[in-house]
Amino acid sequence: MVIITTLILTSACSTKTTTTTTTVKTTGTQETKIFHIGAVLPMSGWGSSFGVPAMDGIRLAVSQINDAGGFTVQGQKYILQLHEYDGGDPDKEAAGATQMVQAGCKIVLYEGSSGEAVQAVTEAAKSL
């Protein structure tokens, strides 16, 4: 949870990237926005023995952060929306990263065998 929170705050506070968010509700003058993060992990196939527990941990962290009311950066309140992609097929991991970037994810958590292909997608999109 500490790693996810650190990544979110680093990305949200960065001046080099623009964060894609969606406004979900307004309370008085305070808007709550959605901060999109993605995870490309092997949920089936060769790496599911480490991908499934990792995804469960990410889901738990997202749930705990949102249940606590989200997080605030420079006065702006956010909640997290997790986008998931089964990276169990190494040939499709870059496609998963592309899907995450297209969904507006500024952080893509990745674990698999096609690291260079995934990194090429996320770096081009200025995602962490």
KEVOKOL-675610 format. One line per 4 residues: number of its first residue (from 1); their letters; for each residue y, x, z of N, C-alpha, C, O. Coordinates in nm, 4 decimals, m for minus. Each point is the difference from the previous one (the first is absolute). Layout:
BEGIN
NUM> A> Y X Z Y X Z Y X Z Y X Z  ... $
//
This chain:
BEGIN
1> MVII> m0.1178 0.0825 0.0000 0.1178 m0.0825 0.0000 0.1247 0.0874 0.0000 0.1001 m0.0348 m0.0628  m0.1050 0.1459 0.1314 0.1137 0.0909 0.0045 0.0274 0.0564 m0.1393 0.1157 0.0126 m0.0400  m0.2210 0.0212 m0.0337 0.0165 0.0548 m0.1347 0.0633 m0.1031 m0.0921 0.0928 0.0324 m0.0742  m0.1415 m0.1563 0.0778 0.0551 m0.1052 m0.0859 0.1464 m0.0247 0.0347 0.0840 m0.0105 m0.0893 $
5> TTLI> m0.0533 0.0013 0.2175 0.1384 m0.0232 0.0416 0.0901 0.1147 m0.0448 0.1110 m0.0239 m0.0476  m0.1570 0.1474 0.0621 0.0788 0.1157 m0.0424 0.0243 m0.0031 m0.1501 0.1115 0.0257 m0.0456  m0.2153 m0.0571 m0.0314 0.0163 m0.0080 m0.1448 0.0988 m0.1094 m0.0390 0.0825 0.0189 m0.0894  m0.0911 m0.1316 0.1560 0.0903 m0.1112 m0.0306 0.1440 0.0398 0.0294 0.0890 m0.0205 m0.0826 $
9> LTSA> m0.0668 0.0763 0.1987 0.1361 0.0380 0.0375 0.0534 0.1099 m0.0902 0.1179 m0.0010 m0.0353  m0.2027 0.0956 m0.0025 0.0424 0.1061 m0.0905 0.0396 m0.0580 m0.1343 0.1030 0.0366 m0.0565  m0.1848 m0.1270 0.0056 0.0294 m0.0608 m0.1298 0.1211 m0.0906 0.0077 0.0856 0.0039 m0.0883  m0.0769 m0.0847 0.1914 0.1100 m0.0959 0.0118 0.1338 0.0689 0.0221 0.1037 m0.0531 m0.0400 $
13> CSTK> m0.1038 0.1693 0.1023 0.1246 0.0698 0.0277 0.0381 0.0984 m0.1091 0.1103 0.0546 0.0025  m0.1978 m0.0310 m0.0969 0.0265 0.0971 m0.1048 0.1145 m0.0447 m0.0890 0.0127 m0.1186 m0.0305  0.0694 0.2115 m0.0107 0.1081 m0.0328 m0.0919 m0.0428 0.0221 m0.1437 0.0732 m0.0378 m0.0914  m0.1894 0.0979 0.0679 m0.0454 0.0293 m0.1350 m0.0738 m0.1167 m0.0645 m0.0104 m0.0050 m0.1226 $
17> TTTT> m0.0401 m0.0872 0.2005 m0.0780 m0.1098 m0.0563 0.0639 m0.1330 0.0364 0.0744 m0.0118 0.0973  m0.1061 m0.0873 m0.1787 0.0445 m0.1356 0.0265 m0.1210 m0.0779 0.0468 m0.1044 0.0040 m0.0652  0.1155 m0.0740 0.1752 m0.1112 m0.0749 0.0548 m0.0025 m0.1400 m0.0586 0.0990 m0.0731 0.0059  m0.2135 0.0366 m0.0624 m0.0165 m0.1342 m0.0523 m0.0416 m0.0900 0.1154 m0.1025 0.0240 0.0638 $
21> TTTV> 0.1802 m0.1259 m0.0372 m0.0301 m0.0914 0.1080 0.0240 m0.1417 m0.0459 0.0640 m0.0235 m0.1025  m0.1148 m0.0694 0.1777 0.0214 m0.1410 m0.0242 0.0481 m0.0613 0.1300 m0.0551 0.0286 0.1063  0.1574 m0.1125 m0.1135 0.0478 m0.0668 0.1201 m0.0957 m0.1134 0.0328 m0.0334 m0.0801 m0.0873  m0.0111 0.0726 0.2120 m0.0938 m0.1040 0.0387 0.0632 m0.1086 0.0857 m0.0403 m0.1159 m0.0097 $
25> KTTG> 0.1357 0.1488 0.0913 0.0635 m0.1035 0.0813 0.1343 0.0484 0.0513 0.0263 0.1200 0.0075  0.0561 m0.2137 0.0267 0.1306 0.0308 0.0554 0.0119 m0.0680 0.1348 m0.0236 m0.1202 0.0121  0.0603 0.1970 0.0888 0.0256 m0.0538 0.1324 0.1453 0.0293 0.0317 0.0366 0.1132 0.0315  0.0457 m0.2164 m0.0401 0.1430 0.0231 0.0176 0.0489 0.0874 m0.1136 m0.0044 m0.0405 m0.1162 $
29> TQET> 0.0507 0.1595 0.1486 0.0459 0.0918 m0.1034 m0.1022 0.1101 m0.0281 0.0225 0.0833 m0.0878  m0.1335 m0.0815 0.1601 m0.1014 0.1046 m0.0145 m0.1083 m0.0413 m0.0990 m0.0710 m0.0979 0.0229  0.0580 0.1718 m0.1326 m0.1071 m0.0217 m0.0960 m0.1190 0.0865 0.0392 0.0169 0.1125 0.0472  m0.1356 m0.1647 m0.0666 m0.1202 0.0798 0.0148 m0.0554 0.0208 m0.1395 m0.0227 m0.0958 m0.0739 $
33> KIFH> 0.0013 0.2210 0.0384 m0.0494 0.0333 m0.1321 m0.1430 0.0508 0.0067 m0.0469 0.0449 0.1046  m0.0209 m0.0526 m0.2169 m0.1364 0.0510 m0.0103 0.0044 0.1410 m0.0556 0.0638 0.0257 m0.1021  m0.1318 0.0650 0.1698 m0.0157 0.1373 m0.0472 m0.1439 0.0125 m0.0487 m0.0940 m0.0181 0.0774  0.0768 0.0489 m0.2048 m0.1323 0.0042 m0.0618 m0.0624 0.1385 0.0118 0.0616 0.1005 m0.0357 $
37> IGAV> m0.1848 m0.0966 0.0862 m0.0780 0.1235 0.0010 m0.1339 m0.0302 m0.0660 m0.0458 m0.1143 0.0001  m0.0160 0.2164 m0.0559 m0.1278 m0.0184 m0.0679 m0.1037 0.0965 0.0524 0.0326 0.1041 0.0569  m0.1577 m0.1401 m0.0768 m0.1114 0.0863 0.0382 m0.1048 m0.0040 m0.1106 m0.0519 m0.1059 m0.0353  0.0225 0.2234 m0.0182 m0.1062 0.0158 m0.0994 m0.1106 0.0781 0.0707 0.0070 0.1221 0.0139 $
41> LPMS> m0.1078 m0.1943 0.0295 m0.1097 0.0592 0.0759 m0.1329 m0.0492 m0.0541 m0.0083 m0.1127 m0.0489  m0.0968 0.1953 0.0565 m0.1307 m0.0439 m0.0473 m0.0617 m0.1026 0.0960 m0.0505 0.0355 0.1065  0.0556 m0.1605 m0.1455 m0.0563 m0.1072 0.0826 m0.1429 m0.0323 m0.0421 m0.0706 m0.0731 0.0694  0.0285 0.1273 m0.1823 m0.1369 m0.0165 m0.0490 m0.0409 0.1330 m0.0634 0.0832 0.0878 m0.0227 $
45> GWGS> m0.2099 m0.0751 m0.0047 m0.0463 0.1197 m0.0695 m0.0090 0.1225 0.0876 m0.0242 m0.0085 0.1204  0.0443 0.1236 m0.1841 m0.0281 0.1303 0.0590 0.0729 0.0280 0.1303 m0.0568 0.0657 0.0873  0.1775 m0.1114 m0.0702 0.0776 0.0377 0.1178 0.0261 m0.1114 0.0986 0.0854 0.0136 0.0876  m0.1577 m0.1240 m0.1003 0.0299 m0.1144 0.0868 m0.0215 0.0308 0.1483 0.0593 m0.0648 0.0862 $
49> SFGV> m0.1438 0.1634 m0.0567 m0.0251 0.0314 0.1414 0.1243 0.0553 0.0691 0.0106 m0.0096 0.1223  0.0827 0.0665 m0.1962 0.1261 0.0418 0.0617 0.1168 m0.0885 m0.0428 0.0996 m0.0081 0.0718  m0.1093 m0.0578 m0.1860 0.1086 m0.0858 m0.0466 0.0137 m0.1283 0.0799 0.1114 m0.0429 0.0302  m0.2241 m0.0189 0.0044 0.0042 m0.1265 0.0745 0.0617 0.0191 0.1389 0.0897 m0.0760 0.0365 $
53> PAMD> m0.1345 0.1750 0.0425 0.0646 0.0183 0.1306 0.1480 0.0369 m0.0110 0.0807 m0.0428 0.0825  m0.0450 0.1217 m0.1836 0.1410 0.0360 m0.0180 0.0832 m0.1239 m0.0310 0.1086 m0.0173 0.0552  m0.1596 m0.0697 m0.1441 0.0730 m0.1226 m0.0348 0.0117 m0.0907 0.1219 0.1043 m0.0616 0.0222  m0.2109 0.0532 0.0568 0.0060 m0.0805 0.1224 0.1101 0.0514 0.0934 0.0718 m0.0792 0.0611 $
57> GIRL> m0.0589 0.2111 m0.0504 0.1048 0.0579 0.0838 0.1393 m0.0301 m0.0537 0.0917 m0.0278 0.0772  m0.0756 0.0332 m0.2084 0.1296 m0.0311 m0.0616 0.0336 m0.1467 0.0224 0.1130 m0.0333 0.0358  m0.2107 m0.0547 m0.0567 0.0227 m0.1437 0.0224 0.0413 m0.0259 0.1450 0.0910 m0.0786 0.0263  m0.1585 0.1453 0.0669 0.0319 m0.0173 0.1411 0.1426 0.0469 0.0297 0.0741 m0.0683 0.0706 $
61> AVSQ> m0.0356 0.1835 m0.1236 0.1357 0.0513 0.0230 0.1051 m0.0943 m0.0572 0.1006 m0.0278 0.0652  m0.1235 m0.0217 m0.1873 0.0939 m0.0941 m0.0617 0.0109 m0.1266 0.0848 0.1098 m0.0506 0.0230  m0.2226 0.0004 0.0228 m0.0017 m0.1202 0.0834 0.0767 0.0231 0.1304 0.0792 m0.0848 0.0410  m0.1022 0.1973 0.0232 0.0676 0.0290 0.1263 0.1505 0.0157 m0.0191 0.0785 m0.0480 0.0817 $
65> INDA> m0.0386 0.1147 m0.1887 0.1434 0.0162 m0.0271 0.0647 m0.1356 m0.0252 0.1053 m0.0302 0.0563  m0.1682 m0.0519 m0.1412 0.0562 m0.1321 m0.0307 m0.0021 m0.0924 0.1210 0.0953 m0.0748 0.0220  m0.2026 0.0787 0.0570 m0.0079 m0.0837 0.1204 0.1063 0.0371 0.1028 0.0423 m0.0839 0.0796  0.0004 0.2090 m0.0817 0.1044 0.0455 0.0917 0.1396 m0.0317 m0.0535 0.1002 0.0389 0.0602 $
69> GGFT> m0.0937 m0.1086 m0.1721 0.1296 m0.0376 m0.0560 0.0462 0.0890 m0.1131 0.1142 m0.0111 m0.0448  m0.2006 0.0992 m0.0022 0.0370 0.0889 m0.1092 0.0727 0.1225 0.0508 m0.0236 0.0454 0.1120  0.1106 0.0073 m0.1933 0.0764 0.1182 0.0374 0.1399 m0.0113 m0.0591 0.0231 m0.0767 m0.0934  0.0690 0.1533 0.1482 0.1394 m0.0040 m0.0432 0.0435 0.1398 m0.0403 m0.0251 0.0971 0.0714 $
73> VQGQ> 0.0907 m0.0877 m0.1869 0.0558 0.1257 m0.0480 0.1461 m0.0249 m0.0346 0.0311 m0.0847 m0.0838  0.0569 0.1574 0.1474 0.1440 m0.0115 m0.0224 0.0462 m0.1463 0.0052 0.0776 m0.0449 m0.0844  m0.1267 m0.0278 0.1844 0.0410 m0.1382 0.0215 m0.0721 m0.1034 m0.0844 0.0196 m0.1198 0.0203  m0.1031 0.1631 m0.1148 m0.0743 m0.0931 m0.0849 m0.1411 m0.0184 0.0537 m0.0711 0.0974 0.0245 $
77> KYIL> 0.0310 m0.2227 m0.0062 m0.1318 m0.0311 0.0533 m0.1003 m0.0163 m0.1142 0.0303 m0.0620 m0.1019  m0.1510 0.1187 0.1202 m0.1069 m0.0054 m0.1000 m0.1320 m0.0409 0.0638 m0.0243 0.0248 0.1180  m0.0603 m0.0881 m0.1987 m0.1415 m0.0143 0.0324 m0.0770 0.0642 m0.1154 0.0547 0.0204 m0.1083  m0.1807 0.0108 0.1321 m0.0812 0.0677 m0.1000 m0.0861 m0.0976 m0.0790 m0.0486 m0.0993 0.0542 $
81> QLHE> 0.0304 0.1280 m0.1814 m0.0998 m0.0690 m0.0809 m0.0897 0.1076 m0.0592 0.0467 0.0900 m0.0699  m0.1761 m0.1004 0.0987 m0.0978 0.0973 m0.0460 m0.0638 m0.0484 m0.1297 m0.0479 m0.1131 m0.0084  0.0476 0.1994 m0.0922 m0.0692 m0.0256 m0.1257 m0.1221 0.0911 m0.0016 0.0115 0.1199 0.0251  m0.1278 m0.1761 m0.0544 m0.1244 0.0760 0.0057 m0.0631 0.0121 m0.1381 0.0074 m0.0920 m0.0815 $
85> YDGG> m0.0699 0.2076 0.0566 m0.0720 0.0219 m0.1250 m0.1267 0.0767 0.0320 0.0041 0.1021 0.0686  m0.1170 m0.1513 m0.1184 m0.1287 0.0656 0.0216 m0.0098 0.1206 m0.0932 m0.0184 m0.0150 m0.1208  0.0306 0.1323 0.1770 m0.0076 0.1228 m0.0773 m0.1403 0.0573 m0.0039 m0.0164 0.1217 m0.0082  m0.0846 m0.2062 0.0139 m0.1382 0.0462 0.0004 m0.0444 0.0633 m0.1307 m0.1015 0.0697 m0.0028 $
89> DPDK> 0.1745 m0.0919 m0.1047 m0.0302 0.0598 m0.1301 0.1084 0.1023 m0.0307 0.1143 m0.0380 m0.0254  m0.1477 0.1685 0.0273 0.1007 0.1035 m0.0216 0.0780 m0.0152 m0.1307 0.1156 0.0417 m0.0086  m0.1778 m0.1007 m0.0922 0.0676 m0.0173 m0.1282 0.1089 m0.1068 0.0055 0.0825 m0.0084 m0.0911  m0.0810 m0.0728 0.1958 0.0972 m0.1088 0.0100 0.1037 0.0196 0.1102 0.0836 m0.0875 0.0226 $
93> EAAG> m0.0884 0.2011 0.0457 0.0929 0.0230 0.1108 0.1447 0.0088 m0.0464 0.0889 m0.0504 0.0687  m0.0628 0.1128 m0.1830 0.1370 0.0077 m0.0524 0.0494 m0.1393 m0.0374 0.1182 m0.0306 0.0162  m0.2085 m0.0541 m0.0663 0.0374 m0.1390 m0.0308 0.0388 m0.0731 0.1277 0.0921 m0.0816 m0.0009  m0.1606 0.1098 0.1093 0.0347 m0.0596 0.1287 0.1374 0.0440 0.0464 0.0784 m0.0810 0.0493 $
97> ATQM> m0.0490 0.2101 m0.0652 0.1320 0.0507 0.0382 0.1084 m0.0632 m0.0864 0.1079 m0.0324 0.0496  m0.1357 0.0148 m0.1777 0.0951 m0.0656 m0.0907 0.0258 m0.1427 0.0454 0.1143 m0.0456 0.0002  m0.2197 m0.0248 0.0382 0.0140 m0.1378 0.0492 0.0866 m0.0031 0.1250 0.0825 m0.0900 0.0157  m0.1002 0.1873 0.0736 0.0790 0.0048 0.1229 0.1479 0.0222 m0.0314 0.0869 m0.0661 0.0568 $
101> VQAG> m0.0598 0.1587 m0.1466 0.1384 0.0305 m0.0379 0.0646 m0.1225 m0.0648 0.1156 m0.0312 0.0283  m0.1893 m0.0380 m0.1148 0.0527 m0.1190 m0.0662 0.0263 m0.1130 0.0995 0.0867 m0.0843 m0.0230  m0.1612 0.0827 0.1334 0.0206 m0.1010 0.1040 0.1199 0.0336 0.0887 0.0374 m0.0792 0.0865  0.0228 0.1965 m0.1077 0.1174 0.0382 0.0778 m0.0302 0.0869 0.1204 0.0869 0.0189 0.0851 $
105> CKIV> m0.2074 0.0343 m0.0758 m0.0367 0.0837 0.1141 0.0709 0.1344 m0.0083 m0.0099 0.0704 m0.1005  0.0815 m0.0355 0.2068 0.0660 0.1293 0.0068 m0.0841 0.1014 0.0761 0.0316 0.1190 0.0015  m0.1383 m0.1661 0.0615 m0.0971 0.0867 0.0657 m0.1366 m0.0433 m0.0505 m0.0346 m0.1180 0.0065  m0.0435 0.2137 m0.0571 m0.1353 m0.0285 m0.0450 m0.0931 0.0941 0.0761 0.0009 0.1212 m0.0215 $
109> LYEG> m0.0801 m0.1783 0.1097 m0.0980 0.0770 0.0754 m0.1230 0.0142 m0.0893 m0.0475 m0.0983 m0.0568  m0.0038 0.2203 0.0447 m0.1057 0.0258 m0.0963 m0.1064 0.0910 0.0587 0.0291 0.0934 0.0748  m0.1537 m0.1233 m0.1108 m0.1117 0.0846 0.0392 m0.1047 m0.0163 m0.1093 m0.0478 m0.1109 m0.0238  0.0125 0.2182 m0.0417 m0.0975 m0.0080 m0.1072 m0.0164 0.1329 m0.0700 0.0301 0.1054 0.0558 $
113> SSGE> m0.0787 m0.1117 m0.1802 m0.0301 0.1239 m0.0710 0.0949 0.0307 m0.1150 m0.0060 0.1098 m0.0553  0.0923 m0.2015 0.0179 0.0896 0.0203 m0.1143 0.1436 0.0225 0.0468 0.0932 m0.0635 m0.0493  m0.0771 0.1532 0.1435 0.1303 0.0227 0.0621 0.1112 0.0363 m0.0954 0.1117 m0.0497 0.0142  m0.1392 0.1350 m0.1112 0.1054 0.0409 m0.0928 0.0471 m0.1169 m0.0854 0.1195 m0.0124 m0.0269 $
117> AVQA> m0.2109 m0.0727 m0.0159 0.0371 m0.1156 m0.0822 0.0830 m0.0992 0.0803 0.0993 m0.0533 m0.0497  m0.1395 0.0288 0.1728 0.0748 m0.0917 0.0866 0.1371 0.0584 0.0318 0.1001 m0.0716 m0.0039  m0.0946 0.1999 0.0352 0.1267 0.0652 0.0320 0.0957 m0.0053 m0.1185 0.1203 m0.0170 0.0194  m0.1706 0.0311 m0.1404 0.0865 m0.0074 m0.1184 0.0663 m0.1361 m0.0100 0.1168 m0.0095 m0.0376 $
121> VTEA> m0.1903 m0.0965 0.0711 0.0547 m0.1354 m0.0044 0.1060 m0.0190 0.1085 0.1096 m0.0490 m0.0272  m0.1429 0.0879 0.1493 0.0916 m0.0244 0.1112 0.1238 0.0883 m0.0067 0.1094 m0.0453 0.0336  m0.1245 0.1702 m0.0764 0.1167 0.0874 m0.0110 0.0966 m0.0505 m0.1066 0.1215 0.0025 0.0196  m0.1752 m0.0480 m0.1317 0.0872 m0.0519 m0.1070 0.0800 m0.1211 0.0478 0.1132 m0.0220 m0.0433 $
125> AKSL> m0.1734 m0.0560 0.1328 0.0660 m0.1204 0.0526 0.0806 0.0287 0.1258 0.0615 m0.0910 0.0556  m0.0606 0.2151 m0.0099 0.0695 0.0405 0.1226 m0.0525 m0.0751 0.1218 0.0762 m0.0399 0.0880  m0.2086 0.0215 m0.0849 m0.0671 m0.0588 0.1160 m0.0617 0.1136 0.0809 m0.0398 0.1027 m0.0551  0.0325 m0.1225 0.1846 m0.0658 0.0986 0.0859 m0.1487 m0.0152 m0.0116 m0.0748 0.0735 0.0644 $
//
